Structure formats: C-alpha cells, structure tokens
Amino acid sequence: MSAEENPRDGDFELVTLRNGSRAVRHLGHGEVMHPSVGPWKEALGLYVEQPRLAERLSQPGPPLVIHDVGLGAATNAVAALTCARELGAARQRSLEVVSFEVDLAPLRLALADAAGFPFLQPFREAAETLMRDGVWEEDGLRWTLHLGDAVPFLDGVLPVADLVYFDPFSPASNPDMWTEGVLARVRRHCREDGEGALLLTYSAATPTRVTLLLAGFFVGAGVSTGTKGETTVAATRRESLVAPLGTRWVERWTRSSSRAPHGAVLTPELEARVLAHPQWR
C-alpha cells in the first residue's frame, strides 16, 4: 500500500483489515488495535453491550464512571459516549469517562481518516478538545484524559469506577501494564458497594486471569469477539459475573504450562494465594 493509504504519526500507522475496517498498528511491535472484527464492532460488543451500559444509564443513580485504560484511537470511549448520547431523554444518569493514554498519535490518525473511522466523527470536536484541554463536557457527559504513564495517576485520587475498559496493548507488547501491581492499583479505584464494578478486557489468556485473581478480582469468561472464543470479565463481586471461573478452570490451571501471572514467576506462595481465593468457596 502507498503512504497515502497507510498514513503514519510517530510510532503508529493506519492499516486496512481483511474485512475492510480501518485500524491502527504500532510500527515497533506490529500489534494492531482491535485486529479481529474491526474497532467499532469489538467496542460495542465487549464494552457497551456486554456490561449493559444502556440499561445502567437508564436507571436513576449517581454518575456512572468508566476508567478507560488505553484510550488508543478512542473507539471504546466513543462507543460509551455514543450509547449515552443516543439514549436521549431515557438516560437517567450522567456518564464520566476517564481515559488513560501515553501517546495520542493513534487518535490523531483516526480523526484524520473520517471515512475509515466514521463513528468518531460525531465526537470529533470532543476528542480535539480532550487532546487540547484534557477535559470535554456537555450536558450529562464528561470525558477527561490522563496523559502519560498510567501508574502515577492510579496512585492518585480518581473517581470510583463502575466499569473499567482495560485495553492496553497485549502483555507481549506492553508487559508493564499487565502486572499484579498495576491491576491491583486499578482494583483499588473500583466500586465495592451496590453492583460493584466490572473490568472488561479482550484477553482470555490464563496468565491474565491468574493476575486478575491475584490483584483481588473475581474472574469470569467474557463474550466472544467473533474470532476469539472468549474474552475476560473481572468483578469486585462474584455475583456480578455471568460466567465465573469455577473448579474446572482450577483443575485445568494446575495442569497448564502457563500457570504464572504476567511479569512474575509462579512461587508456592502465589500458587497458594490463587487456590485460597474466595472465588472457589
């Protein structure tokens, strides 16, 4: 493809997937954001429909807060904001999206390709304001940006999350973001009361699920993306999970060749912590 078809910005370029969808690829490790069914379809399935976002926003209550870990091209954030805006008068709660990102190049590329990312266009002004000012607001909607390494922000004060969209690059490409230490920080900002909080992520890898368990979450299977048979949902309350992992998963894990959490060696102490997790009681 020509440079015009694959425009670049810093470490990123736009590519066309086999199904015709446009997506963003990292030039260094080659990983593509939302590589399977395309950005919009994946965002709607995993991050809007799966947690019943429209239903949650249609019920009276305090502002619903989403921690969007890995803004990327803003597909997940805009999917949530679109859902809220389209509810119109049926929306009974305000929505606050808190995005974390180290590099805005993917968003700049996607905004520049209106034909490839048409779902971003209704929020073009919002995204441009976000990149410039770090915050955008309209009636009942608020979108803020924490630009830079996420860890210092996760060590600070944040609004309590009802949902976490955990969508950084994969553990192979971005290992520092998938450790127990980082996920435990994410967990500390999650809602405990009421329904608790859900964390949604595309990874169904055994090390991902082990790390989430060690970080203090209850863990279950998530919906398919079309090419992936499962994703993962974690929760602060076990009863919030539709398909919690059970003893069969533990039995498979004890025989697995990938038993360790991300970024660590499986020690007897870590193994004991997994086996003693309240999920199995």
PEHUUR-V434480 format. One line per field, one symbol per residue. ss: DSSP state (h for helix, s for strand, l for the rest). phi: phi as a letter, one per 20 degrees, with the letter a starting at -180 (. if undefined). burial: + if it has 9 or more other ideal C-beta (glycine too) atoms within 8 Angstrom, else -. A space follows every 10 residues. Layout:
ss: ???
phi: ???
burial: ???
This chain:
ss: lllllllssl lsssssllll lsssssllll lsllllllhh hhhhhhhhhl llhhhhhlll lllssssssl llllhhhhhh hhhhhhhhhh llllssssss slllhhhhhh hhlllllhhh hhhhhhhhhh hhhlssssll sssssssllh hhhhllllll slssssllll llllhhhhlh hhhhhhhhls lllllllsss sllllhhhhh hhhhlllsss ssllllllll sssssllhhh lllsllhhhh hhhhhlllll lllllllhhh hhhhhllhhh l
phi: .ffffcfcbl ecbecdffen febdceffen fdflfeeogf fffffeddfg elfgfffedg rfgeddedeo glemffffff ffgfffflff fdceccdddc bdbeggffff ffdffecffe ffdgfffffg fednbbbbgm cbcdcdepgf ggffeeecff eecceecfgf gfecffedfg gffffgffee fdelfmcddd bfedfggfff fffffoeecb fdffeodefb dccdbecffe efcffcffff ffffdfecef ffmbefegff fffffegfge e
burial: -----++++- -++++++--- ++++++---- ++++-+++++ ++++++++++ +-++-+++-- --++++++++ ++++++++++ +++++-+--- +-+-++++++ +--+++++++ +-++-++-++ --++-+++++ +---++---- ++++++---+ --++---+-+ +++++++++- +-+++-++++ -++++++-++ +----+++++ ++++-+++++ +++++-++++ +++-++-+-+ ++++++-+-+ +--++---++ --+-----++ ++++-----+ +-++----+- -
